[in-house]
């Protein structure tokens, strides 16, 4: 009888431990490189960080900010203009009113 009581108590303890709160899992933080390569995901995460920074977390929002900075500052053709502005041509003649030095 005693063994049965201990067995039931042990089983009850195991059930209660199994039903307890689990540790909250840490969210996966997407890397800066992955966000730079995926502009749609970057856009989504930027909106989420703007709406609820506390829920997203500092680490993820800092990665989003860095990826945005890298995409904006990277070299290559500008997404805002199809052709870059050419520098002005050098003057070929001496402007009027300026004496030419020999």
C-alpha positions in Angstrom: 0.0 0.0 0.0 2.8 2.4 0.9 4.6 1.6 -2.5 1.4 2.4 -4.3 1.0 5.7 -2.6 4.6 6.7 -3.4 4.1 5.6 -7.0 1.0 7.7 -7.4 2.7 10.7 -5.7 5.7 10.3 -8.0 3.5 10.1 -11.0 1.7 13.2 -9.9 4.9 15.1 -9.4 6.1 14.2 -12.9 2.8 15.3 -14.5 2.9 18.6 -12.7 6.5 19.2 -13.7 5.6 18.4 -17.3 2.7 20.9 -17.3 4.8 23.7 -15.7 5.7 26.9 -17.5 8.6 26.3 -19.8 11.4 28.9 -20.2 10.5 31.4 -22.9 12.6 30.6 -26.0 14.9 33.3 -27.2 13.8 34.6 -30.6 16.1 33.9 -33.5 17.9 37.2 -34.5 18.4 37.5 -38.2 21.8 38.5 -39.3 22.7 41.7 -41.0 24.0 39.8 -44.0 20.7 37.9 -44.4 18.7 41.1 -44.1 20.8 42.9 -46.7 20.2 40.1 -49.1 16.4 40.0 -48.5 14.9 43.5 -48.8 11.3 42.3 -48.4 12.1 40.8 -45.0 14.1 43.9 -44.0 11.1 46.1 -44.9 8.8 43.9 -42.7 11.2 43.9 -39.7 11.7 47.7 -40.0 8.0 48.1 -39.7 7.8 45.7 -36.7 10.7 47.5 -35.0 9.0 50.8 -35.5 5.6 49.6 -34.2 6.9 47.6 -31.2 10.6 47.9 -30.4 10.3 46.3 -27.0 8.7 43.1 -28.4 11.3 42.9 -31.2 14.2 43.5 -28.9 17.3 45.7 -29.2 19.5 43.2 -30.9 17.1 42.5 -33.8 16.3 46.2 -34.3 20.0 47.1 -34.2 20.6 44.4 -36.9 17.7 45.9 -39.0 19.2 49.4 -38.6 22.7 48.2 -39.7 21.3 46.3 -42.7 19.3 49.4 -43.7 22.5 51.5 -43.4 24.6 49.0 -45.4 22.0 48.8 -48.2 21.8 52.6 -48.4 25.5 53.2 -48.3 26.7 50.4 -50.5 28.4 51.1 -53.8 27.0 50.5 -57.2 24.3 52.1 -59.3 21.8 54.1 -57.4 18.3 52.7 -57.2 17.0 56.3 -57.4 18.4 57.3 -60.7 18.9 55.3 -63.9 21.8 57.4 -65.1 24.3 59.2 -62.9 24.7 62.9 -63.4 27.8 63.6 -65.5 30.3 66.2 -64.2 30.3 69.5 -66.0 32.6 69.8 -68.9 35.8 71.8 -68.5 35.7 75.2 -70.2 37.5 75.2 -73.6 37.9 79.0 -73.9 38.9 81.8 -71.6 35.9 83.6 -70.2 35.4 87.2 -71.4 37.0 89.9 -69.2 39.9 87.6 -68.1 43.3 88.4 -69.5 45.2 85.4 -70.9 48.7 85.1 -69.3 51.5 84.3 -71.7 
